[in-house]
Every structure is written in structure tokens, then in C-alpha cells.
Amino acid sequence: RPFESGAEPEVHAWNQYHVRFLYFSLIFILFDMEMVFMYPWAVVFFEIGWKAFMEMGMFITILVLGILYAWRERAFEWE
């Protein structure tokens, strides 16, 4: 069993974290994945041309839809 300073824990470890943190972690991953895919796109943008521009436009549209959905579900509010 995990312990702190040799004392028995008073509550279970899962009781310390609210499920709201799950939403914040998913939102972080959403923004993080956006940057991971945008860097290689920026490197080859001039070689590919308009096709790359349209593909990134679709990608960003999907991400914006995810952000708008999170906003509608009030995932950005902290109570």
C-alpha cells in the first residue's frame, strides 16, 4: 500500500482527482497534436503547394469543431 510519512492513507488515491481533469488532458492533447502535425506540414508546404494548404485546412477545421464541441459541453469552465 502507498503511504505518506509512514501513516496509513485516509482516502483512496482516486478520490483526490476530479473527473474534470480528464477533459483538460484531452484538450491539451488536442492542441498538442495540432502542433505535432503542423511542423512537418510547414516544412514541405512550398514543395506540395495548394494540396497541402487544403489538407491542413481540413485538419484545422476538424480541430476547431472539436474545440467548439468542448466549449458547448462547458469543458473550459472551472467550478
Summary of the structure (lengths in Angstrom):
residues: 79
radius of gyration: 20.1
end to end distance: 32.2
largest distance: 63.2
contacts: 145
relative contact order: 0.11
helix: 71%
strand: 3%
